[in-house]
């Protein structure tokens, strides 16, 4: 496992990329103390698609009292 200082890694992305290709994993250090381990993605993970919230929103009941009125009532009830 290769060890890289944070300055080396921040100076050039290629340093990190080469180290990952050669070693398979890289240990990042800051002031000589390890703080992160970087591993390459296996086969490139596909981005996760989030479900649509349209059906969820359609099932929600609308609030009969506007939120501004609720906030005003809450503020007026407090003693300052």
VODRENZA-161623 format. One line per field, with one value per atom (N, C-alpha, C): residue number from 1; y, z, x; atom name; chain; residue in one letter. Coordinates in steps of 0.2 Angstrom, whole numbers, always signed. Each point is the difference from the previous one (the first is absolute). Example, Ala and Ser with C-alpha at 12.3 -4.5 7.8 and 13.67 -1.06 7.14 Angstrom:
% residues 2
pos <- (1,1,1,2,2,2)
north <- (-28,+6,+6,+5,+6,+5)
up <- (+39,+0,+0,-4,+1,+3)
east <- (+66,-4,+4,-2,+4,-4)
site <- (N,CA,C,N,CA,C)
unit <- (A,A,A,A,A,A)
code <- (a,a,a,s,s,s)
***
This chain:
% residues 80
pos <- (1,1,1,2,2,2,3,3,3,4,4,4,5,5,5,6,6,6,7,7,7,8,8,8,9,9,9,10,10,10,11,11,11,12,12,12,13,13,13,14,14,14,15,15,15,16,16,16,17,17,17,18,18,18,19,19,19,20,20,20,21,21,21,22,22,22,23,23,23,24,24,24,25,25,25,26,26,26,27,27,27,28,28,28,29,29,29,30,30,30,31,31,31,32,32,32,33,33,33,34,34,34,35,35,35,36,36,36,37,37,37,38,38,38,39,39,39,40,40,40,41,41,41,42,42,42,43,43,43,44,44,44,45,45,45,46,46,46,47,47,47,48,48,48,49,49,49,50,50,50,51,51,51,52,52,52,53,53,53,54,54,54,55,55,55,56,56,56,57,57,57,58,58,58,59,59,59,60,60,60,61,61,61,62,62,62,63,63,63,64,64,64,65,65,65,66,66,66,67,67,67,68,68,68,69,69,69,70,70,70,71,71,71,72,72,72,73,73,73,74,74,74,75,75,75,76,76,76,77,77,77,78,78,78,79,79,79,80,80,80)
north <- (-6,+6,+6,+5,+6,+5,+4,+6,+6,+5,+6,+6,+5,+6,+4,+3,+4,+5,+3,+5,-3,-6,-3,-2,-2,-2,+7,+5,+6,+3,-1,+4,-3,-7,-3,-6,+0,-5,-6,+1,-6,-4,+3,-4,-5,+2,-4,-6,+2,-4,-6,+2,-4,-5,+3,-5,-5,+2,-4,-6,+2,-5,-5,+2,-4,-4,+3,-3,-3,+3,-3,+4,+2,+5,+4,+6,+5,+3,+1,+2,+8,+4,+7,+3,+4,+2,+8,+2,+7,+1,+4,+0,-6,-5,-7,-4,+2,-4,-2,-7,-2,+2,+2,+2,-2,-3,-3,-6,-4,-6,+1,+0,+1,-6,-3,-6,+1,-3,+1,-3,+3,-3,-7,-5,-6,+1,+0,+0,+6,+5,+7,-1,+2,-1,+5,-3,+4,+5,+6,+4,-2,+1,-3,+5,-2,+4,+0,+6,+1,+0,-3,-1,+7,+1,+6,+1,+6,+1,+3,+0,+2,-3,-7,-4,+1,+1,+1,+7,+5,+7,+0,-4,+0,-3,-5,-3,+4,+6,+4,+5,+0,+5,+7,+5,+7,+2,+4,+3,+5,+0,+5,+7,+1,+6,+2,+5,+2,+0,-2,+0,+7,+5,+7,+1,-2,+1,-4,-6,-4,+3,+2,+3,+7,+4,+6,-2,-5,-1,-3,-4,-2,+5,+5,+6,+4,+1,+5,-4,-6,-4,+0,+2,+0,+7,-1,+6,+2,+6,+2,+5)
up <- (+0,+0,+0,-5,+0,+5,+2,+5,-4,+0,-3,+5,+0,+4,-3,+4,-3,-5,+1,-4,-7,+0,-6,-4,+3,-3,-3,+4,-2,-6,+0,-5,-7,+0,-7,+1,-4,+0,-3,-4,-4,+5,+5,+5,+4,+2,+3,-5,-6,-5,-2,-1,-1,+6,+6,+6,+1,-2,+0,-5,-6,-5,+2,+3,+1,+7,+5,+6,+2,-3,+2,+5,+5,+5,+3,+2,+2,+7,+4,+7,+0,+2,+0,+7,+0,+7,+0,+6,+1,+6,-1,+6,+2,-5,+2,+3,+1,+4,-6,+0,-5,+2,-6,+2,-5,-6,-5,-4,-2,-4,-7,-5,-7,-4,-2,-4,-7,-5,-6,-1,-4,-1,-4,+2,-4,-6,-6,-6,-1,+4,+0,+2,+6,+2,-4,-2,-3,+5,-2,+4,+2,+6,+3,-2,-3,-2,+6,+2,+6,-3,+4,-3,+0,-4,-1,+6,+3,+5,-2,-6,-2,+3,+0,+3,+7,+4,+7,+1,-4,+1,-1,-5,-2,+6,+4,+6,+6,+0,+6,+0,+6,+1,+0,-2,+0,+7,+3,+7,-1,+4,+0,+2,+5,+2,-3,-3,-3,+5,-2,+4,+3,-4,+3,+6,+0,+6,+6,-1,+5,+3,-4,+3,+4,-3,+3,+7,+0,+7,+5,-3,+5,+3,-5,+3,+4,-1,+4,+7,+1,+6,+5,-3,+4,+4,+6,+4,-2,-2,-1,+5)
east <- (+4,-4,+4,-1,+4,-3,+5,-2,+1,-5,+1,-2,+4,-2,-5,-4,-5,+2,+6,+3,+1,+3,+2,-7,-5,-6,-4,+0,-3,+4,+6,+4,-1,-2,-1,-4,-6,-4,+3,+5,+3,+4,+3,+4,-5,-6,-4,-3,-1,-3,+6,+6,+5,+1,+0,+1,-6,-6,-5,+1,+2,+1,+5,+6,+5,-1,-2,-1,-7,-5,-6,-4,+4,-3,+5,-2,+5,-2,+4,-1,+2,-5,+2,+2,+5,+2,+0,+0,+0,+4,+6,+5,+3,+0,+3,-5,-6,-5,-6,-1,-5,-7,-4,-7,-4,+2,-5,+3,-3,+2,-4,+3,-4,+1,-6,+0,-3,+2,-3,-7,-4,-7,+1,-3,+0,-5,+2,-4,-4,+1,-3,-8,-1,-7,-5,-5,-5,-4,-1,-3,-7,-2,-7,-5,-5,-6,-5,-2,-5,-7,-4,-7,-3,-5,-4,-4,-1,-4,-7,-1,-7,-6,+0,-5,-1,+6,+0,-3,+2,-3,-8,-2,-7,-4,+3,-4,+0,+4,+0,-6,-3,-5,+3,-4,+2,-2,+4,-1,-5,-5,-6,+2,+5,+2,+7,+0,+7,+6,+5,+6,+2,-1,+1,-4,-7,-4,+2,+3,+2,+6,+5,+6,-2,-4,-2,-3,-5,-3,+5,+5,+5,+4,+2,+4,-3,-7,-4,-1,+0,-1,+6,+6,+6,+1,+3,+1,+7,+1,+7,+2)
site <- (N,CA,C,N,CA,C,N,CA,C,N,CA,C,N,CA,C,N,CA,C,N,CA,C,N,CA,C,N,CA,C,N,CA,C,N,CA,C,N,CA,C,N,CA,C,N,CA,C,N,CA,C,N,CA,C,N,CA,C,N,CA,C,N,CA,C,N,CA,C,N,CA,C,N,CA,C,N,CA,C,N,CA,C,N,CA,C,N,CA,C,N,CA,C,N,CA,C,N,CA,C,N,CA,C,N,CA,C,N,CA,C,N,CA,C,N,CA,C,N,CA,C,N,CA,C,N,CA,C,N,CA,C,N,CA,C,N,CA,C,N,CA,C,N,CA,C,N,CA,C,N,CA,C,N,CA,C,N,CA,C,N,CA,C,N,CA,C,N,CA,C,N,CA,C,N,CA,C,N,CA,C,N,CA,C,N,CA,C,N,CA,C,N,CA,C,N,CA,C,N,CA,C,N,CA,C,N,CA,C,N,CA,C,N,CA,C,N,CA,C,N,CA,C,N,CA,C,N,CA,C,N,CA,C,N,CA,C,N,CA,C,N,CA,C,N,CA,C,N,CA,C,N,CA,C,N,CA,C,N,CA,C,N,CA,C,N,CA,C,N,CA,C,N,CA,C,N,CA,C)
unit <- (A,A,A,A,A,A,A,A,A,A,A,A,A,A,A,A,A,A,A,A,A,A,A,A,A,A,A,A,A,A,A,A,A,A,A,A,A,A,A,A,A,A,A,A,A,A,A,A,A,A,A,A,A,A,A,A,A,A,A,A,A,A,A,A,A,A,A,A,A,A,A,A,A,A,A,A,A,A,A,A,A,A,A,A,A,A,A,A,A,A,A,A,A,A,A,A,A,A,A,A,A,A,A,A,A,A,A,A,A,A,A,A,A,A,A,A,A,A,A,A,A,A,A,A,A,A,A,A,A,A,A,A,A,A,A,A,A,A,A,A,A,A,A,A,A,A,A,A,A,A,A,A,A,A,A,A,A,A,A,A,A,A,A,A,A,A,A,A,A,A,A,A,A,A,A,A,A,A,A,A,A,A,A,A,A,A,A,A,A,A,A,A,A,A,A,A,A,A,A,A,A,A,A,A,A,A,A,A,A,A,A,A,A,A,A,A,A,A,A,A,A,A,A,A,A,A,A,A,A,A,A,A,A,A,A,A,A,A,A,A)
code <- (x,x,x,x,x,x,x,x,x,x,x,x,x,x,x,x,x,x,x,x,x,x,x,x,x,x,x,x,x,x,x,x,x,x,x,x,x,x,x,x,x,x,x,x,x,x,x,x,x,x,x,x,x,x,x,x,x,x,x,x,x,x,x,x,x,x,x,x,x,x,x,x,x,x,x,x,x,x,x,x,x,x,x,x,x,x,x,x,x,x,x,x,x,x,x,x,x,x,x,x,x,x,x,x,x,x,x,x,x,x,x,x,x,x,x,x,x,x,x,x,x,x,x,x,x,x,x,x,x,x,x,x,x,x,x,x,x,x,x,x,x,x,x,x,x,x,x,x,x,x,x,x,x,x,x,x,x,x,x,x,x,x,x,x,x,x,x,x,x,x,x,x,x,x,x,x,x,x,x,x,x,x,x,x,x,x,x,x,x,x,x,x,x,x,x,x,x,x,x,x,x,x,x,x,x,x,x,x,x,x,x,x,x,x,x,x,x,x,x,x,x,x,x,x,x,x,x,x,x,x,x,x,x,x,x,x,x,x,x,x)
***
